[in-house]
């Protein structure tokens, strides 16, 4: 089913080349037989066919579903999706299938595949390329003013003779004269290809004859036919062939050598070969550099030639494929909902700087989101990356732009109303990442602590060493131990990014237009909080182990605490850090911006007596809302909350969702 002819050929079922040979061959003006098979032995033509076939084959072909009122999504549930994108039949990948059909379409003018459909449901199940040399394409009248294509496939080798109806084939045709089938480029370009093959043949003959043109030996006397033949044979035996070139010739009895023919340089042999490469590029509508003719290529024009090739020479083939799928593989009622399209972004990618500049423009003006850019760069999406930015000074056409002062005032009002929402959104974005980091470190703790238990408490081996277990536990949770090291590795970059995003919004909230760098602060914050978590974990496990009465109880209680952490710890730490870090980072940004006062705002804790007491409280930004050891009155039962630290911002207790906001004079 490929381009090459089958090895099976006989008198009863001759191949095309046998028929051509019996008829004297398909000879052109150059005297060289040219057909679709021999043309592929001419390197410029083969290179051009290969470029177009491989470029089309390498591009992903997706089936899309139209969305309402606009937009599209990949129709992965449609049976055609996998056939076009992955594997059209059990023997071929999608690349091999498209490559083969394109090769047929370029050389023979038509790439045709047999469509295997489920007889009961009509669903397309397989696509198989058909050999074009065994295919006859015609038109049959089906009624008054009605015609349809008919495809007759005759395979004498395998005994297949059948007529295929239009719905049984996928037909990708090139330029043609009747809209039914395409021209064979090989037939039209036979003289150009033949001339190229002739120059190759000529060059090969020159080297086989000693890299010199033919000549004549002249004798002053008359020689008999036998003597002439013997003299010619002796001369060729001595000098013919590349291995015998440049041998010394000894001429006797007055024999002289006379050159006959034109030397290669006089015949412009090399110039002819170069011209034929350009001719092949012209026939196939390719820039010369695509078939490795770089003589006129420069760094300044080759990129533009590539873009021109994509938008013209390659694009028309992509459109032919897309419309063939639409009209021949999709049912009429499906065509309004589904369509096929190649993804050409990879061919249009420029250098890194150019791409990033284009992304920046699209991001700035609102038609690209962060995830759109990441998708084009083959990166996974990020949380919150689907937001589109819009410049604040842009207004709908026909409306006058508001005065500068009114824009600033409106922006300030917007910011005042959304300050809490912005930090909530960032907390929602970074919360899952904090949770993942806690889960990863907890998995490390569980693995290492379990290993320590197995090492120091093995009754069958008589190992019952609490001191050994506590020593190993101390090393595990040391400042330079594996738990602290891993948690710091995860939290430092994560908290620096989190703090940077909070700082940007916080500075914008108070009209501060200078950059606020919290990287050093965030690093110290992350290390301090990581140290607290590690110290807390070590203290809990040590207390559990020391309070247990027996080795068996130590093992059971320690494992019980690990299980409890797995159920609760990730949620608890995530809630705490998702509230504390945004407030702390915002306060640091406001300090840099010159804000003097902050206010406590109770959110999500309307029934919490401690938070209600603090709601609306104003403090100098350098002073805590609650000092270490201070008591906050609770409910009517007289229960008090004793602060364990100086509290400059929420949370004041576990589950607190309050915030601080700036007081701008």
N, C-alpha and C positions, 0 to 999 in steps of 0.2 A: 504493500500500500504506500510505499515511499516513492521518492523520485527515481531511484535506480531501478533498472529493469530486472526482471526475474531471471534466475539461472535456468529455468525450465523453458526450453525452446526446441522445436523439432520441425520436420517438414510439414506436418499437418497443422502445427500451431506456431508459425514463425513469429519472432519478435519484430518490432518495427524496423530495427536496424538491418535485419535479414531481408525484409521486403525492400528497403531502400537500396541495399547492395545488389539484389537481384535486378532492380530496375536501373541500376547504374549509379545509385546514390543521389542524395539531395545536394547537388553541387551548386555553389554560388559563383559570383564573378571572380573570386580569388582562387577558384579551383579546389576548394576545401569543402568536404561534406559537413553541413551544419544541421543539427537537429537538437531537440531539447536535451538529449543526453550528452552529445559531444560538446554542446555549448558550455556545459558545466566544467569541462576540462580547461576552459580558457579562464585564467585566474582573475582578471578584472570583472568578468561577468559573474563568476562564482562568488567573488567577494561582495558584489552588489546584492545578489540574491540572498547571500548569507546575512548581510547587514539588515536588510528589510525584514527578513524572516525572523531573525533573532531579536530584533528590536520590538517587533509586534508580539512575539512569543513571551518576551520578558516582562511586558506590562501586564499587571493584574487586570483581568476582565471581570467586573462585578455586575451582578443583577441587582438593580435598585427598585425600591417601591416608593412611589410618590406619596408624600404626606400632605394633609390638608390643614390650612389653606396653601401652604408652601413648604418646601423642604423635601428631603429624601432620607431613606434609610436602607441599608443593605438587606435584601430579601433573602436572608439565610435559610428560611423555611421553604422556599420554593425549590422544587426538584432541579430546575435548571442551574441554580446557583453553584452547586457542587460540581456539575458537569463542566461549566465554563471556567470556574476558578481553580478546581482541584484536579479532577480526573474524569475525562469524557468517556473512557472505556477501560476495561481491566488491564490493557496492555500499554497504555500511554498516559503520561501526565499531561496536564493542560498545556505546558510549555511545548512538549513534543508534538501534540496535536496541532496547535496554532502554527508552529514552525513548519510542519509538513504541509498544511493547507496553504500557507503563504508561499512556500516554495513552488507549489503547483500553480497558484494564481499568478505568480510573476513569470514563470517560464512558459506555461501552457496557456495562460490567460484566464484559467478557471480553477478554483480550488473547490472541490465538491466532497461532501461527507454524507454518508448514509446515516439516516436518523432511525434508531431503533426505538419504537414506542411500545408501551404496554397495550396489548390488543383489547384488554377489557376497559382500562381507564383512559387510554390515550396519552398517558404521561410519558414524556421523553426519558429514556433510561440510558441510552448509549449513543455515542457519535463516533463513526468510523470513517477515516479518509478513504476515498476511492481513487484508484489509479486513473489519471486523466487520459493516458494513451489507450485505455480500453473503454472510454466513455464517449458517447455521441449525444450531443445536446441539440434538441430540435424544438419545434413549436407545433402543437396540434390544435386544430380548430374544434372547439367543443360545442359550438352553437352560433347562431347569428351574431356576429360581432364579438364573439368570445373565444379567447385563445388561452392556452396554458403551456408551460414548459413540460417537455417530456425528456427523460434521461434514459438512454439505452446503455446498459452495461454488458459487455461481451468479454468474458474471461474464458477463453478456450482451454487454458491450462488447467483450470479448476472446474470446468464445465458449468460455468455460471452465465446464463443468458436471461436477462430480465429487463423489464421496463419499470422505471421508478417514477412515481407521481411527485408533484411539487412538495407535498407535505412530508415526503420521505427523504428529502435531501436538505442539506445546508449548503448553499451555493454562494461563494464569495468570488465575484468576477471583477476583472480589471476593466480598463477602457475598452469599449467595443463599438461596433457599428450598428447594432440592432437592439441594444438594451437587453439582450438575452444572454450573450456570452461575450467574453473579452477577447481582444487580440492576443495572439502569442507573440511576446516580445522577441523570442528567438527567431520566429519566421520573419518579422519585420526587420530585425537587425542582423539578418543572416550575412549580408555583405560585410558589415562592420566586424562581426564576430569572426567571419571567415578570414578577413584580412589580418586580424589579430592572431588567429591560429596559424595563418600562413607565415607571418613574420617569425613566430616561434619555431615553426618547422624549418624555415630558412636558416635561422640561427643555429638550430641543432645540426643541420646538414653541414654548415660551415665548419663547426667544430669537429664533426665526424670526419671531415676531409682535411684536417690539419689546420683549421682556423684560417684557411685561405680560399679564395674563389677558384673555380675551375680554370684549366688552361689547356694548351696544346703543345705536343712534342713535334718538332719539325725535323725531317731527315732530308739531306740534299739529294738522295737517290730515290729510286722507286722501290717500295717494299711490297712484298706479297701480303695478302690478307692475313695469313698466318703469322708473318713477322710483325705486322702492325698490332695484332691482338696480343702477341707475346710481349711486345714492348710496353703496351698499355698496362698489362697485368703486372709486369715486373715493376713498373713505376708505382702503381697503386699499392703493391705489396710492401714496398719500401717506405712510402710516404703517407698513405691514407690512414686516417685515424688520429685522434688527439694524442695517443701515446707515441706516434711516430713523427709528430710535427717537428719541424726545424732540423731534420737530418740533412747532412751534406749530400748534395746530388752530384754524381759524376756523369757527365755527358760525353759519349764517345762517338766516333765516326761522323763528326760534324753535326750531331743532333743538338738542337737548340730548344729552349722553353719560351713559349709566348702565352701571356695571361689572356684569358678570355672572360668577359663579364665585367661588372662594375664592382669595385671594392665597397665594403659596407659603409664606410664613411661617406663615399660619394653618393651612395644610394640613400643616405640619411636613415639608416636602419634603426638606430636608437631613437631618433626623432619620431619615426613612424610608430614605434612601440609606445612611446609616451603619449602620442596623440590618440592612440586607440584606448588607452586607459581613460582619457578624458571623454572619449566617445561613449564608452560604457557608462560612465557617470551620467552623461547627458541622456542616454536612452532610459536609464533607470530613475532619473530625476533625483540624483544624489549629489551632494557637494563632493568634490574630488577627494577631500581628506577622509571621507568615510570609507573609501576603498584604498586607503593608505597612500594616496598621492599627495604628499605634503610639500611639493615644490613651490606652490604659490600660497601656502598657508602661513599665517603670521599669528602672533599672540593677540593682535588687535582685531583680526577678522574671523578667527576660527570659531569664537563663541557666537558671533552673529550668524555665521554659516550654519552652526548647529541649530540655533533657534529657527532659522529659515527652513531647515530640513524638517524639523518637528512640525512646524505650522503648515507646511506644504506637502513635501514628498511623503512624509510618514502619516500626516494627519488624514489624508484622503483614504488611506488604507484602514485606518482606525474607524472612520465613519462608515466605510463599506462593511466592515465587520459588525459594527453596532446595528446598522440598519438591516443586515442579513439576519441577525439574531431576532430583532424586533419583528420583522415581517415573515420569517420562516419558522421560527421555533416557538413564538408566543401565539396563543389563540387571539383572534380579533377582539374578543371581550377582555383580554388581559392587557392589551397594548396601552390602554388609558391609565393603567395602574402600575405596570412594570416596564422597565427598559434596561438595556445593557449599556455600560460605559466603561472605557478604559481609564485607568488611573495613570496620568502622565506626569504627575508632580515630580517624580524622581528624575525625569529627563530635563525638566525645566529648572532644576536646582542650580543656582550659581555658586560662587565661592562663599565661604563662611561669612565674610564681612558683608557681602551683598545680600545674602539671605537674611542676616540679622537686621540689617537696615530696613529691608522690606517688612520684616515682622514688626519692627518697632513702629513703622508708619501705620500698619494695619491695626496694631494694638492701640496706638494713640487715638486713632480716628474711629475706633469702635466696631470694625468689621471682623476683628480677630480677637479671640479670648486667649488666655494663657494655655488652655488645653487644646485649642485649635493649633497653636504654634507647636506644642509638644507632640501633637498627632502628626504634624508634617515632618517633625524631626524624629519620628518613630520612637517617641518616649511615652511612657504611661501617663495618664491624667493625674492631676493632683487635686486634693480637696479644695474647693473654692475657686478652681481654675476656669470655671465656665462663665464668670462675670465679664461683661463687656464694658469698657470704659468709654465715657463720652466727655469731650472737652466742655468745660463749664461755660465758655463764651460762645458756644454754638446755639443758635436758635432756629426754629423752622423758617423756611423761606417766606418772605412777605411780612415777617414781624420785625419791628425795629429792635435793635439790641438795647438792653437797658443801660442806664448810665452806670459808670464804674462803681460809684458809691452804693447804688442800689443792688448791684451784683454782690458786692462784699457783704452788705447787710443781709441779703437773702441767704447767702452762704453761711453766715454766722448763725442765723436762725435755724437753718437745716442742721448744722453741726450740733447746736445745743440740743436739738430734739433727737439726735441719733447717736450721741456719744456712747450710751450704754449698749445700744444695739450693735455698734461696731465691735466693741470688745466681746460681746456675746458671740458674735459671728466668728471672731478669731478663736475664741475658746472652743467653739464647736469644731473648727478646722483642726486645731492642734490637739484637742482632747484625745482623739483616737491614736495619735502618734505617741502621746504620753502613755496611754494605756498599753500600746504595743511594747514600749520600752520597759514598763514595769513587768509585763508578762514574760518578756525575754529574760530579764534579770531574775525573776522569781523561778523560772525554769532552771536557771543556772544554780540558784540557791538550793532548790529541791534536789537536784542531781548530786551536788557536792555534799550537802548535809546527810542525805541518804547513804552516800558512800562512807562518810565518817561513822555513821551508826553501824553499818555492816562491818567496818574495820575494828571498832572498839567494843562492840557488843555482839559477840558470837558465842553463845552458851556452849555449843558443841565443841568449840575449841578452847573453852575456858577463858575467853576474853570478856572482861567486865571492867573496863577502865573509864570511869567518869572523868578523871583528870586528863587522860589522853584525848578524850572526846572534846573537852573544853579547850584544850590547847589547840587542837585542830580547828575548832570553831573560831578561836581568836585569830588564827592565821587567815582563815577564810574571810573574816570580816575586818581585817586590819586596814589601816589607811591606804596601804599599798597592795592590799589583797585583791583577788580576782573579782569579788563582788563590787567593791568600790571602783576598781579600774573600769569595769564594763559599764557600770551605771554612769560614771563620769563621761566615758566615751559617747554614750547615747544622749545624755542630757545637755552637755555643754553646747554642741552645735544646734540641737533642737531648741533649747531655751534662748540661744542668741537670735535665731530666726524669729521665734515667737516675740521676743522683746523688741526686735527691730520693727516688726509690723505694728505692734502696739504703739511704739514711739512715733512712727509716722502719723498715725491717726491722732494721737494725743497732741502732737505739735500742731497739726492742722486744725485741731479743735480750738486752739487758743490763738490761731493766726500767726504761728511761728513758722517762718519760711526757711529757716536754716536747718541743715542736717543735724540730727541728734544721734550720736554714736553711743549705744549702750552695750557694745560688745564686751568691754572689760567688766562692766557691772554685771551683765548677764552671766559671764563666766563665773564670777565670784558667787553669784546667787545659785547657780546650778551646782557648784561644788559644795556649798554650804548645805543645800537641801539634800544632796546625795549623801553627804556625811551623816546628816540627821537620820535618813532612812536606814543607812547601814548600821549605825549605832543602835537604833531602835530594834532592828531585826536581831542583832547579836544579843542585846539585853533580854529580849523576850525568850529566845531559845535557851540562853544560859539560865534564866530564872526557872523555866519549865523543867530543865534537866536537873537543876539542883534541888527542886522541891519534890521530885519523884522519889518514891521509897525504894524501888527495886530497879534493876537494869531493864527488866521487861517494861516497867512503867515509864522509864526514861524514853525508850524507843517509841512506845505507843503515844506518849504525850507530845514528843517532838514531832512525830509524823502527824498527829492531830493538829498541831499548830500550823504546820506547813499546809495541810488541807484547808484550814480556815483561811489562811492567806490567799490560797488559790481562789476561794469563793469571794473574798471581800476586798483584798488589798488593792487590786487594780482599780476598782471603782472608787475607793476611798482616796487614794493618792491622786487619781485623775481629777476628781471633784475639787480637791484642795488646791492643786497646782493650777487648774484652769480658772480658779477664782483669784488666787493670790498673785500669781505672776502678772496678769493684766493690770491689776490695781497697782502693784509695786512698780512695774515698768512705766505706766502712765504717770505716776507720781514723780519718778526720776526725770521723765521728759519735761514735765511741767516745771520742775525746779530749774532745768537748763533754760527753759523759755522765760523764766523770771516770774512765774506765778507765785504769789505770796500765801494764799489761803486755799484750802480744800474743804469740801463739805461731804459728810456721810449721807448716803442715800440708801434707804432700806428698800430692797427689791427681793421678792420671792420669800420674804420672811415676815409678812404682815402680822402673823400670830406669834412670832418669837419675842418674848418679853425683853430679852437683852438687846436685840436689834432695834426694837421700837424705842428703847431708851436712847439709842444713839442717832436715830433718824433725824436728819437736819442739823446735826451738830457741826459747828465750824471750828477749824483749828488752823493755826499757823502751820505751813507746810513742813516746818522743821520740828514740830511738836507732835507727840502721839495722841491719838484719841483716848487710848487707855494705857496707863503705865503698868509696868510689870508689878504684879501683886495687888493692883487695884481690884476692887469688887464692883460688879455691876448688879444692881437689884434685879431680881427676877419677878415671878408672879406673886400672888397674894400670900402664898405659903412661906414667903420670906427666903426662898432659895436664891443664893447668890452665885455669880460666875466670877471666879478669880482668874485674872489674866496671867498667863504664864510668860508673857513677853511684852515688850513695848509694842503697841499696836498702832501703826501709822496709817493703816488701811485695812479693809476687809481681807479675809474672813476673821471674825473674832471667835468663832467656834466651828466645829465640824458641821457642814451643811449650810453655812452662811453664804448667801448669794448677793450680799450688799456690794455697793460700789462707792468709790469716791469720785467726785467731779470737781473741776477747777472753779474757783471763784475769780472771775475776771473783772477787774475794776473798770 
